[in-house]
Amino acid sequence: MTRKDLKGLVALASILAVIGFILMFFSVNFGTSLAENWLFSRGGADTSIYLIAVEGYINSFVVAGSILFGIALAVVTFSYYKLLETRE
């Protein structure tokens, strides 16, 4: 790979890392919002069911954000070290 390709890969992975971090950091806001939309579409639900839905949505955002952040961090690290050893 050329230096230009590696720099593009680092930039793309950095963007994915930021998106993953945002998903993890704001998972409570996103999860609560989706659970409220779910509750509104159903027309109401028991409190315990609503809390299960909130927890499920929050966990989904945390997992998705963690996966994105972890993969992006690995790609940035790998690309950076390949960039250091590339002389082109």
Secondary structure, DSSP 8 states (H G I E B T S, - for coil): --HHHHHHHHHHHHHHHHHHHHHHHTHHHHHHHHHHHHHHHHT---HHHHHHHHHHHHHHHHHHHHHHHHHHHHHHHHHHHHHHH---
